[in-house]
């Protein structure tokens, strides 16, 4: 497969094809987020991001914490989220409208970034289309987790912060590569790199660090006409961008990464262990991207692509180490391994070769890649439509335990039971949709490092819904956090605990949720004298 990419007609056809594909992508995302199906589940991150946009729309530059009832700022208050909130606020939209704006903006940034980076790196008009197919089509195991670029993840999560950072990474790499041609626009490129570095690290720390690290690899090792002085100045501008994050109005992203709550606030995701089946799963996740290893060597120019090979070694080693020590971060690092492999795969496909068997091999890989992409589209669409169907009918086969068709209605009912901005204590994932309402919560299952007493809050929340907890202990927790509403889901609690909670007041139900509201700002049983039996 030989791509010269010099003809004007070739350039025009490929550009038109890419922008048609981009337009169709935007239409699909617009349709998906007109009525987002992610609200079907208690455990999805959509509730966090809805709460972020709710607060920022109300006050873009002086927002309180959107997740719990404190004034501590949120790390989710980023330049991107503030921009989206301001745009949404300008036309009187709500947090759901903000999610739609964010989704459309993110996919546009990704598609634009793929276009400019691919043309700059591989110097052929077909490159953007091949990279677009590779980014979304190498996956055999269709993971649904933020950071992964499977179609399923995109349909459910492209409005989340990771997505625009993926797109901005491509734009940053484009600036880095373009700047290596010469120093004519060095000040402009330095300013652009510093700004993009600043935005990426604040918007999503892990995704941003990967994008920044790859930028450094391109600046140091990608071929170009720039002198080492030129490369040093560009690298220095990236470092300046990192330093600028220290003065961000809503917190210090580097301090956040190093916080104790972050390092120990998640359960380990053991993708790889001594059990071979985990290693097999990784191979299925990486899928056709594994062929990208062949692209780390430029067979046409007889050189090792150090800008891809070295990051692959570093990130791959990091993934193995994180998995060995059972860190939750491993699940977030694996997609970085995949992206580097995808870049290598595109390089392998686009490298010119006069040998017939190489051409046949590359054509075969490209055909399989297109087939995998089509499968991903069908699979992701099926999963999304399944969630939509459940929201509309309340019935699907093998319904996940975390799904409910009435989460939004039940949350709206909760808001009628107590005054606005009241504090609720909710069991496990039940707290997620509550945090996205006009109410606040004591804690959610995750730990937010920006809240100093978050670990203590989580422990108190867990204790309240535990076995054998006395009335006095529960009352002390309710008083400490000024709780006005108790919320739980019977399916997640054993009957005896639900019965114990009923002592705190009149239990009201809305489908799968149960509520007890304080009477006159106090739960009656907590105001009684004397000892209570342990529960």
Secondary structure per residue as TSV (DSSP state, phi and psi in degrees):
chain	resnum	aa	ss	phi	psi
A	1	X	-	360.0	114.9
A	2	X	-	-118.0	120.9
A	3	X	-	-114.2	108.0
A	4	X	-	-84.4	-41.8
A	5	X	-	66.5	26.0
A	6	X	-	-103.0	-18.5
A	7	X	-	-76.0	141.2
A	8	X	H	-65.2	-40.3
A	9	X	H	-63.7	-41.1
A	10	X	H	-60.2	-44.6
A	11	X	H	-61.9	-43.4
A	12	X	H	-66.0	-45.5
A	13	X	H	-62.7	-46.1
A	14	X	H	-67.2	-37.3
A	15	X	H	-65.5	-43.8
A	16	X	H	-62.7	-44.5
A	17	X	H	-60.3	-42.0
A	18	X	H	-65.7	-43.9
A	19	X	H	-72.4	-27.4
A	20	X	H	-65.6	-46.2
A	21	X	H	-60.1	-40.5
A	22	X	H	-64.5	-43.8
A	23	X	H	-61.6	-43.6
A	24	X	H	-62.4	-38.7
A	25	X	H	-61.7	-44.4
A	26	X	H	-63.1	-39.3
A	27	X	H	-63.1	-44.2
A	28	X	H	-62.1	-46.7
A	29	X	H	-64.1	-38.4
A	30	X	H	-61.8	-42.0
A	31	X	H	-67.0	-42.4
A	32	X	H	-61.7	-45.2
A	33	X	G	-89.3	5.5
A	34	X	G	-64.8	-39.1
A	35	X	G	-137.1	84.3
A	36	X	-	-60.4	127.6
A	37	X	G	-81.9	-8.7
A	38	X	G	-64.8	-16.7
A	39	X	G	-74.3	5.0
A	40	X	G	-76.0	-20.2
A	41	X	B	-119.4	141.7
A	42	X	S	-69.5	-26.2
A	43	X	S	-95.5	-5.2
A	44	X	S	-77.4	155.0
A	45	X	T	-72.0	-7.1
A	46	X	H	-57.2	-31.4
A	47	X	H	-66.6	-38.3
A	48	X	H	-62.0	-45.3
A	49	X	H	-74.7	-32.6
A	50	X	H	-62.2	-41.6
A	51	X	H	-66.3	-36.1
A	52	X	H	-63.4	-49.2
A	53	X	H	-67.4	-33.2
A	54	X	H	-59.9	-46.2
A	55	X	H	-69.4	-42.5
A	56	X	H	-70.5	-33.1
A	57	X	H	-63.6	-38.2
A	58	X	H	-71.1	-37.8
A	59	X	-	-154.4	91.9
A	60	X	T	-61.0	-30.3
A	61	X	T	-119.7	4.0
A	62	X	S	-141.8	44.1
A	63	X	-	-84.3	144.0
A	64	X	-	-82.5	-179.1
A	65	X	-	-67.3	131.1
A	66	X	S	-84.2	-12.7
A	67	X	S	-98.8	-41.2
A	68	X	S	-131.8	171.7
A	69	X	S	-84.8	63.3
A	70	X	S	-132.8	169.7
A	71	X	-	-95.3	4.8
A	72	X	-	-67.4	132.3
A	73	X	-	-67.8	166.1
A	74	X	-	-107.0	142.8
A	75	X	T	-67.9	-15.7
A	76	X	T	-78.3	-4.6
A	77	X	-	-83.1	97.0
A	78	X	-	-120.4	167.1
A	79	X	H	-54.8	-38.8
A	80	X	H	-66.0	-48.8
A	81	X	H	-66.1	-35.2
A	82	X	H	-67.7	-43.0
A	83	X	H	-60.2	-46.0
A	84	X	H	-61.6	-42.0
A	85	X	H	-64.1	-41.3
A	86	X	H	-65.1	-43.1
A	87	X	H	-61.1	-45.9
A	88	X	H	-64.4	-41.2
A	89	X	H	-63.5	-32.3
A	90	X	H	-65.0	-28.4
A	91	X	T	-109.9	17.9
A	92	X	T	72.6	25.1
A	93	X	-	-81.5	168.1
A	94	X	-	-108.3	-169.3
A	95	X	H	-64.8	-30.5
A	96	X	H	-69.5	-37.6
A	97	X	H	-63.6	-37.5
A	98	X	H	-63.4	-38.3
A	99	X	H	-62.1	-38.2
A	100	X	H	-66.8	-43.5
A	101	X	H	-61.9	-44.1
A	102	X	H	-63.5	-41.5
A	103	X	H	-63.7	-48.0
A	104	X	H	-65.0	-42.9
A	105	X	H	-63.0	-42.6
A	106	X	H	-64.9	-45.7
A	107	X	H	-67.9	-33.2
A	108	X	H	-66.1	-41.6
A	109	X	H	-64.8	-39.7
A	110	X	H	-65.3	-48.8
A	111	X	H	-63.9	-41.9
A	112	X	H	-65.1	-40.5
A	113	X	H	-64.3	-41.7
A	114	X	H	-60.6	-42.2
A	115	X	H	-60.1	-53.1
A	116	X	H	-73.9	-38.4
A	117	X	H	-67.2	-46.4
A	118	X	H	-62.3	-42.9
A	119	X	H	-63.5	-37.3
A	120	X	H	-73.3	-39.0
A	121	X	H	-80.4	-44.6
A	122	X	H	-101.5	-8.0
A	123	X	-	56.9	40.1
A	124	X	S	-148.0	141.5
A	125	X	T	-67.1	-18.7
A	126	X	T	-81.2	-15.8
A	127	X	H	-57.1	-45.5
A	128	X	H	-57.8	-41.3
A	129	X	H	-64.8	-43.1
A	130	X	H	-65.1	-42.6
A	131	X	H	-66.0	-40.4
A	132	X	H	-58.6	-45.2
A	133	X	H	-65.4	-40.3
A	134	X	H	-66.7	-44.5
A	135	X	H	-59.1	-40.0
A	136	X	H	-102.6	-6.4
A	137	X	H	-119.0	-1.8
A	138	X	-	-77.3	-18.8
A	139	X	-	-70.5	126.9
A	140	X	S	-95.2	-46.8
A	141	X	S	-82.4	114.0
A	142	X	-	-83.6	77.3
A	143	X	-	-61.7	142.2
A	144	X	-	-116.6	86.9
A	145	X	S	-156.6	136.9
A	146	X	T	-57.9	139.3
A	147	X	T	107.2	-29.7
A	148	X	-	-87.1	145.9
A	149	X	-	-103.9	33.7
A	150	X	-	-68.7	156.6
A	151	X	H	-61.6	-38.9
A	152	X	H	-60.7	-46.4
A	153	X	H	-63.3	-41.7
A	154	X	H	-61.7	-44.3
A	155	X	H	-63.7	-37.1
A	156	X	H	-88.6	-27.2
A	157	X	H	-133.1	8.5
A	158	X	T	-67.1	-14.1
A	159	X	T	-80.4	-7.9
A	160	X	S	-78.7	163.1
A	161	X	H	-61.1	-28.6
A	162	X	H	-60.7	-34.4
A	163	X	H	-65.1	-51.7
A	164	X	H	-62.3	-28.0
A	165	X	H	-70.5	-35.6
A	166	X	H	-58.6	-47.6
A	167	X	H	-62.5	-44.4
A	168	X	H	-65.0	-28.5
A	169	X	H	-61.0	-45.8
A	170	X	H	-60.0	-42.7
A	171	X	H	-63.7	-39.2
A	172	X	H	-66.0	-42.2
A	173	X	H	-64.6	-35.8
A	174	X	H	-62.8	-45.6
A	175	X	H	-60.8	-43.9
A	176	X	H	-60.7	-47.3
A	177	X	H	-66.8	-42.1
A	178	X	H	-62.7	-36.6
A	179	X	H	-70.3	-21.5
A	180	X	T	-73.5	-9.2
A	181	X	T	-72.7	-23.7
A	182	X	-	169.9	177.8
A	183	X	S	-105.8	17.5
A	184	X	T	-59.8	-42.6
A	185	X	T	-112.5	34.3
A	186	X	H	-55.1	-47.9
A	187	X	H	-59.5	-39.1
A	188	X	H	-64.8	-44.8
A	189	X	H	-66.4	-38.4
A	190	X	H	-64.4	-43.3
A	191	X	H	-62.8	-43.0
A	192	X	H	-63.5	-44.1
A	193	X	H	-65.4	-41.6
A	194	X	H	-63.4	-43.1
A	195	X	H	-66.4	-46.0
A	196	X	H	-65.6	-38.7
A	197	X	H	-60.6	-46.1
A	198	X	H	-57.0	-50.1
A	199	X	H	-66.2	-43.6
A	200	X	H	-64.7	-44.4
A	201	X	H	-67.9	-36.7
A	202	X	H	-71.3	-39.0
A	203	X	H	-71.5	-37.7
A	204	X	-	-159.3	108.7
A	205	X	H	-60.3	-52.1
A	206	X	H	-67.1	-48.3
A	207	X	H	-61.6	-39.5
A	208	X	H	-65.1	-42.8
A	209	X	H	-62.6	-37.6
A	210	X	H	-64.8	-47.6
A	211	X	H	-59.9	-40.7
A	212	X	H	-68.1	-41.7
A	213	X	H	-61.6	-42.1
A	214	X	H	-66.3	-34.1
A	215	X	H	-59.8	-44.8
A	216	X	H	-60.9	-39.4
A	217	X	H	-64.5	-41.8
A	218	X	H	-64.9	-42.1
A	219	X	H	-63.6	-35.3
A	220	X	H	-87.2	-35.4
A	221	X	H	-120.3	-16.3
A	222	X	S	-69.0	142.7
A	223	X	-	-67.2	146.8
A	224	X	-	177.6	172.6
A	225	X	S	-85.7	-9.1
A	226	X	-	-67.1	145.5
A	227	X	-	-78.6	168.8
A	228	X	H	-66.5	-30.1
A	229	X	H	-62.8	-43.6
A	230	X	H	-61.1	-45.9
A	231	X	H	-63.1	-37.7
A	232	X	H	-64.6	-44.2
A	233	X	H	-63.9	-39.1
A	234	X	H	-66.1	-41.4
A	235	X	H	-64.1	-37.1
A	236	X	H	-64.1	-34.2
A	237	X	H	-67.0	-33.1
A	238	X	H	-64.2	-42.1
A	239	X	H	-64.3	-37.5
A	240	X	H	-62.5	-40.0
A	241	X	H	-60.8	-38.7
A	242	X	H	-63.5	-42.0
A	243	X	H	-66.1	-35.3
A	244	X	H	-63.8	-25.1
A	245	X	G	-64.8	-18.7
A	246	X	G	-70.8	-14.5
A	247	X	G	-110.2	14.8
A	248	X	-	-62.1	136.6
A	249	X	T	-64.6	-23.8
A	250	X	T	-106.8	16.1
A	251	X	-	132.7	172.3
A	252	X	-	-105.2	107.9
A	253	X	H	-64.9	-32.4
A	254	X	H	-69.1	-42.2
A	255	X	H	-62.3	-34.3
A	256	X	H	-63.3	-45.4
A	257	X	H	-60.0	-35.7
A	258	X	H	-86.6	-2.5
A	259	X	-	-68.8	144.3
A	260	X	H	-59.5	-39.3
A	261	X	H	-61.4	-35.2
A	262	X	H	-69.6	-42.7
A	263	X	H	-70.5	-26.4
A	264	X	H	-123.5	13.1
A	265	X	S	-94.0	7.3
A	266	X	S	-134.9	152.5
A	267	X	-	-76.6	146.1
A	268	X	-	-67.9	142.1
A	269	X	-	-108.9	105.0
A	270	X	-	-88.4	78.5
A	271	X	S	-67.8	-30.5
A	272	X	S	-134.9	132.5
A	273	X	S	-151.0	-161.1
A	274	X	S	-73.1	-11.5
A	275	X	S	-80.9	120.4
A	276	X	H	-61.0	-25.8
A	277	X	H	-61.5	-29.5
A	278	X	H	-69.8	-40.1
A	279	X	H	-63.8	-37.7
A	280	X	H	-62.8	-40.2
A	281	X	H	-60.8	-41.0
A	282	X	H	-61.7	-41.7
A	283	X	H	-62.1	-37.8
A	284	X	H	-70.5	-35.0
A	285	X	H	-66.4	-47.4
A	286	X	H	-69.6	-32.5
A	287	X	G	55.3	-133.3
A	288	X	G	-66.5	-15.4
A	289	X	G	-59.2	-25.3
A	290	X	G	-60.7	-26.7
A	291	X	G	-64.1	-21.1
A	292	X	G	-60.8	-18.1
A	293	X	G	-57.4	-33.9
A	294	X	G	-65.7	-25.1
A	295	X	G	-83.5	-4.3
A	296	X	G	-70.7	-15.3
A	297	X	E	-113.3	127.7
A	298	X	E	-84.4	98.2
A	299	X	T	-69.8	-22.8
A	300	X	T	-76.6	-42.8
A	301	X	T	-99.6	0.0
A	302	X	T	56.8	51.3
A	303	X	E	-140.5	151.0
A	304	X	E	-82.6	127.3
A	305	X	-	-77.6	85.2
A	306	X	H	-62.2	-28.7
A	307	X	H	-66.3	-16.7
A	308	X	H	-108.1	-41.7
A	309	X	H	-65.1	-46.9
A	310	X	H	-65.8	-45.5
A	311	X	H	-59.8	-35.5
A	312	X	H	-62.0	-43.5
A	313	X	H	-63.0	-45.0
A	314	X	H	-67.3	-50.8
A	315	X	H	-68.2	-40.9
A	316	X	H	-62.5	-43.6
A	317	X	H	-63.4	-41.1
A	318	X	H	-60.2	-41.0
A	319	X	H	-62.2	-45.5
A	320	X	H	-62.4	-44.4
A	321	X	H	-64.1	-45.7
A	322	X	H	-61.5	-36.7
A	323	X	H	-69.6	-40.4
A	324	X	H	-62.2	-39.3
A	325	X	T	-87.8	5.7
A	326	X	T	59.8	46.8
A	327	X	-	-90.3	139.7
A	328	X	T	-64.1	-18.0
A	329	X	T	-66.8	-19.2
A	330	X	H	-59.3	-36.1
A	331	X	H	-68.2	-22.8
A	332	X	H	-88.9	-17.3
A	333	X	H	-88.8	-29.9
A	334	X	H	-55.0	-41.6
A	335	X	H	-63.6	-24.1
A	336	X	H	-69.0	-40.4
A	337	X	H	-58.4	-42.3
A	338	X	H	-63.9	-42.4
A	339	X	H	-64.2	-41.0
A	340	X	H	-63.0	-42.3
A	341	X	H	-63.5	-37.4
A	342	X	H	-64.6	-38.8
A	343	X	H	-64.0	-39.2
A	344	X	H	-65.9	-37.8
A	345	X	H	-62.8	-45.5
A	346	X	H	-61.6	-40.5
A	347	X	H	-61.4	-42.0
A	348	X	H	-64.3	-39.7
A	349	X	H	-69.5	-39.0
A	350	X	H	-91.2	-7.8
A	351	X	S	-68.6	123.9
A	352	X	-	-62.0	145.2
A	353	X	-	-152.8	139.7
A	354	X	-	-96.0	-2.6
A	355	X	-	-86.5	129.3
A	356	X	H	-62.6	-42.3
A	357	X	H	-67.1	-30.0
A	358	X	H	-69.0	-41.4
A	359	X	H	-62.1	-43.9
A	360	X	H	-62.0	-41.9
A	361	X	H	-62.6	-45.9
A	362	X	H	-67.8	-39.5
A	363	X	H	-62.5	-39.3
A	364	X	H	-63.8	-44.3
A	365	X	H	-61.2	-42.1
A	366	X	H	-65.1	-39.4
A	367	X	H	-65.8	-44.5
A	368	X	H	-63.1	-38.4
A	369	X	H	-62.5	-42.6
A	370	X	H	-63.2	-39.8
A	371	X	H	-63.7	-41.3
A	372	X	H	-64.4	-38.2
A	373	X	H	-64.5	-43.6
A	374	X	H	-62.0	-41.9
A	375	X	H	-60.4	-43.6
A	376	X	H	-61.2	-40.3
A	377	X	H	-64.1	-45.4
A	378	X	H	-65.9	-42.8
A	379	X	H	-67.3	-47.6
A	380	X	H	-63.3	-41.1
A	381	X	H	-64.6	-40.1
A	382	X	H	-60.9	-45.8
A	383	X	H	-64.8	-39.1
A	384	X	H	-69.0	-44.0
A	385	X	H	-66.0	-30.2
A	386	X	H	-63.1	-43.8
A	387	X	H	-64.9	-40.6
A	388	X	H	-62.6	-42.1
A	389	X	H	-61.3	-41.9
A	390	X	H	-64.8	-38.8
A	391	X	H	-62.4	-34.4
A	392	X	H	-84.0	-35.9
A	393	X	H	-111.8	-23.2
A	394	X	S	79.3	8.8
A	395	X	-	-141.1	126.8
A	396	X	-	-147.3	160.6
A	397	X	T	-72.7	144.4
A	398	X	T	51.4	54.8
A	399	X	-	-63.6	124.8
A	400	X	-	-60.9	149.2
A	401	X	T	-64.4	-26.0
A	402	X	T	-87.1	-0.4
A	403	X	B	-89.4	146.1
A	404	X	-	-153.6	136.5
A	405	X	T	-83.2	-6.4
A	406	X	T	-122.7	25.1
A	407	X	H	-58.4	-48.5
A	408	X	H	-64.1	-40.9
A	409	X	H	-67.9	-40.1
A	410	X	H	-65.7	-39.3
A	411	X	H	-66.1	-41.0
A	412	X	H	-61.2	-36.6
A	413	X	H	-65.0	-40.2
A	414	X	H	-59.1	-36.4
A	415	X	H	-67.6	-18.2
A	416	X	T	-86.1	-10.9
A	417	X	T	-88.3	-25.7
A	418	X	S	-138.8	161.8
A	419	X	-	-63.1	157.0
A	420	X	T	-57.0	143.8
A	421	X	T	71.5	8.7
A	422	X	-	-66.8	160.4
A	423	X	E	-99.1	133.9
A	424	X	E	-115.9	148.5
A	425	X	E	-112.7	122.7
A	426	X	E	-129.1	146.0
A	427	X	-	-79.2	128.4
A	428	X	T	43.7	-134.1
A	429	X	T	-64.4	-12.4
A	430	X	H	-57.2	-25.9
A	431	X	H	-72.5	-24.1
A	432	X	H	-58.3	-53.2
A	433	X	H	-69.4	-26.2
A	434	X	H	-65.5	-37.0
A	435	X	H	-65.6	-22.2
A	436	X	T	-89.7	4.3
A	437	X	S	-100.4	-167.5
A	438	X	S	-78.4	-3.1
A	439	X	S	-96.3	161.0
A	440	X	E	-109.7	166.4
A	441	X	E	-125.7	158.5
A	442	X	S	-67.9	-46.1
A	443	X	-	-164.0	163.0
A	444	X	-	-124.0	167.7
A	445	X	S	-58.5	-22.4
A	446	X	S	-91.0	159.1
A	447	X	-	-105.3	129.1
A	448	X	-	-105.1	115.9
A	449	X	T	-62.7	-26.2
A	450	X	T	-72.3	-13.1
A	451	X	S	-99.0	109.4
A	452	X	T	-56.7	-37.1
A	453	X	T	-102.3	28.0
A	454	X	H	-63.3	-42.8
A	455	X	H	-62.2	-41.3
A	456	X	H	-64.3	-40.7
A	457	X	H	-61.9	-44.1
A	458	X	H	-63.5	-41.9
A	459	X	H	-62.3	-42.2
A	460	X	H	-64.5	-41.1
A	461	X	H	-62.4	-43.9
A	462	X	H	-65.1	-42.9
A	463	X	H	-60.8	-41.1
A	464	X	H	-56.9	-35.9
A	465	X	T	-102.4	16.2
A	466	X	S	-85.5	170.1
A	467	X	T	-72.8	152.1
A	468	X	T	63.6	27.2
A	469	X	-	-95.3	132.4
A	470	X	B	-74.0	159.9
A	471	X	H	-60.1	-41.1
A	472	X	H	-60.0	-42.9
A	473	X	H	-63.7	-45.0
A	474	X	H	-64.5	-41.0
A	475	X	H	-64.0	-37.2
A	476	X	H	-63.4	-39.3
A	477	X	H	-66.9	-43.5
A	478	X	H	-61.8	-40.4
A	479	X	H	-70.4	-41.6
A	480	X	H	-60.2	-40.1
A	481	X	T	-103.9	11.5
A	482	X	T	53.7	48.6
A	483	X	E	-76.2	136.8
A	484	X	E	-118.0	-7.8
A	485	X	E	-148.1	132.2
A	486	X	E	-106.8	130.9
A	487	X	E	-131.5	134.6
A	488	X	E	-154.7	172.3
A	489	X	E	-122.9	121.5
A	490	X	G	-56.1	-34.0
A	491	X	G	-64.7	-20.4
A	492	X	G	-101.5	-1.8
A	493	X	S	-123.3	146.2
A	494	X	-	-74.1	149.9
A	495	X	H	-54.0	-37.6
A	496	X	H	-66.3	-32.4
A	497	X	H	-70.4	-42.4
A	498	X	H	-59.6	-39.4
A	499	X	H	-66.1	-38.7
A	500	X	H	-64.1	-41.0
A	501	X	H	-65.6	-27.2
A	502	X	G	-63.5	-18.8
A	503	X	G	-66.2	-18.0
A	504	X	G	-85.2	-4.0
A	505	X	S	153.4	-170.8
A	506	X	-	-72.4	120.8
A	507	X	E	-84.8	122.2
A	508	X	E	-110.3	144.9
A	509	X	E	-121.3	143.3
A	510	X	E	-136.0	98.8
A	511	X	T	51.6	-111.4
A	512	X	T	-89.1	-4.8
A	513	X	E	-102.2	149.9
A	514	X	E	-123.1	140.2
A	515	X	E	-132.3	142.6
A	516	X	E	-130.1	117.2
A	517	X	E	-98.7	143.5
A	518	X	-	-66.9	140.7
A	519	X	B	-93.9	120.8
A	520	X	T	53.3	48.2
A	521	X	T	66.4	18.0
A	522	X	B	-154.4	144.2
A	523	X	-	-82.9	123.6
A	524	X	G	-54.2	-42.6
A	525	X	G	-64.1	-26.2
A	526	X	G	-76.9	-15.0
A	527	X	G	-94.4	-1.7
A	528	X	-	-83.2	148.0
A	529	X	-	-87.3	165.1
A	530	X	S	96.0	172.8
A	531	X	-	-87.2	153.1
A	532	X	-	-119.4	150.5
A	533	X	-	-68.1	145.7
A	534	X	B	-67.0	147.9
A	535	X	-	-102.9	360.0
